[in-house]
Amino acid sequence: MDILGFAFAVLLIELTPGPNMGWLVMLTIAEGRRSGLAAIGGIALGLSANAAISALAASFILQQSEVIAQAISVLGASMMGFLAWQAWRDAGESSPAATPRHSDHRNFVAGFVINLLNPKATLFFVTVMPQFVEGGRPGYDQALILAIISVVIATAIHLALVLGAQQFRPILMSGNRSRIVRRTLALMMLGVGLWFLAKAFL
């Protein structure tokens, strides 16, 4: 397994502004660090369940055929291309309105449900994870290891966001800076997608 390569791909995805990132930053700014931490717990649990289910599905499906494994590579490239386009399109958009005040329990449950039922998270894991296993057909144990790595990286980034949201609010809310960061990450994700295509057919 190319664990470092997979970790880098996950890092790129997690650093690209998305629903979890925007929600955590707004929630922390509006309601405080405790609310943000509660939401992180729910997100981590939801991502863990989602990743475990995805790992089982991916390991079963991809062991059946080399053609399926190749098709998954194309889907992976498409997924990365879509995320790159989405990040480029959204560059410079204003931040969402602050989340209404809720209990810590409600924030935890919201984080869990949103990420458990997130089809983008499932599709990302099923399509991208095989690219970092020799032959593109991972066993369940390999898929589970990569799932754990993915959740750990996501949780670490979410924690850093919550802990730094109030101190770095001017930086996080800067439209010009946000546009540059999003578009740089978009181009990097597009490059990863092109690599997936090359790997599938060369």
N, C-alpha and C positions, 0 to 999 in steps of 0.2 A: 504493500500500500504506500502511496505517496501522501503521507500524513501532512507534511509541511505544505505541499501544493494544495491539498484540500483545505487546510486551515487558512491559507492565504485567500482562496476563493470565498470561503465563508466570511472572512474578515471584510473583503470587498463588499459583499452583499450587505453585511450588517452595518457597515459605515455609510451606506447609501441611505439618505433620509427616506423613511417609509412610515407606515402607520404606527408601529410600535415606538419608533424613535420620537415622532412628533407628539404622540399621546403622552409618553413618559415625561418629556420636557415640559409640556404644557401643564400636565398634572402636578408636577413638582413645583413649578413656578406658582401655580394657582393655589395649591393646597399644602405644599410642604414636602419635606423629604420623606416623612413617614408614609404618606400616601403613595409616593413613588416607589418606595421599597416594597409595599404591599402589592402593588401592581407587578413589580418584577417577579415576585414569588409566583404569582398566577401565570405570568408569561412563561417562566422557566418550566413550570409543571406542564402547561399546555404544549409547549414545544417538545418536551421530553416524550409525552404520550404520542404526539404526532410523529416524531422521528422514529420511535420504536415500531409503530404500525407501518410506517413507510419502509423501514429497514426490512421488515418481514416480507412485505409485498415485493420490494425490489429484489431481494435475494432469491425469492421463489421464481419470479418472472424471468429474471435475467439468466438464471441457470438453464432455462429451457432451450434457448436458441441463440446462436451467434448473430443471426439476422435481427433478432429483437434487440440484442445488445447494441448493434450498429444503429438501429432506428432510435434507440434511447440517446445515443450520442448526438444525433441530429436534433432531437427534442431539446437536449441540453444546450446546444448551440442556439436554438430558437429562444429558449428561456432566457439565456444570457443576453441575447440581442434585444429581446423585449424589455428586460430590466434596464439595459443601457438606454434604449429609446425613452422609456418612462422617466429615468433619472434626468436625461437631457431635456425632455419636455417640461418637467416640473421645476427645472432650475430657475431660481429667482422668484418662485411663487411665494406669496405671503404665508405665514404660519397660521394654522387653524386656531379658531377661538379657544379660549381656555375651557377645560372640561368642568362641568358643574361639580360642586363639592359632594362627595359621596363618602360612605364609611370605608374603612380599610378593607373590611370583608368584601364589600361590593367591588372595590377596585381589584382585589385578588381574583374574585370569580370572573370578572370581566376579562382580565388578562388571560386567565385559563381558557375560557370558552372561545375567545377570539382566535387564539393560537392553536387550539385543538382542532378547530373547524376551518383553519386557514388553508384553502387549496393551493395557494401559491407556495406555502412552506412545504407542503407535501410534494408538489411538482418539482420544486427546486431540489429537494433531497433525492427523489427517485431518479431524476435526470442527471444531476451533477455528480452525485456520489460515485457512480460506476466509473467515471472518467479517471478516478484516482486509484483504481484497483486493477492489477495486471489482468489483461484479457477482458476487462469491462464487465465481469460477471462475478460480483462479490458473494461470498458466503454470508450467512446471517451473522456470524460472529464478527466478521469484518465490517459489515454494515452497521452493527450495533456500536462498535468502537468509533466509527466516524460520526454516528449520531450523537454520541456522548461529547465528542470534540466540538461538534456544531453547537450543541446547547451550552457548553461551557463558554465558548467564545461569545455567543450571543448574550449570555447572562453577564459576562464581564463588561461588555460594551454598554449594556443597559444600566449596570451599576455605576459605571463611570459617568454616564449621562446624568443620572439622578443626583449623584454626589456633587457634580460640577455645574448643574443647571443654573442655580441661583448666582454663583460666582461669575459664570461666563455668559450670562444672559446677553450682554451687548454683542459678544462675538457670535453667539448662536442665532441672534435675530438680525444680523447684518445681511441685507439682501445681496449686495455685491459679492461678499465673501462666500455666501451660501451658493451662489450661482457658479463660482469658480470651482468649489469643491465638488458639487454635484456633477458638473460637466467633466471634470477630470476623472472621477470614478466611473462615469458613464463610458468614457473612451476605454478605460482599463477593462471594464466588463465586456465591451464589444470585442476587445482583443482576446479575451478568454474564450468567448463564443467562437471566434474564428479558429482558435486552436482546437476546440472540440471538433469542428468540421474537418480540419486537416487530419486529426487523429483517427476519425471514423473512416476516411477513404484513402489514406496514404499507408 
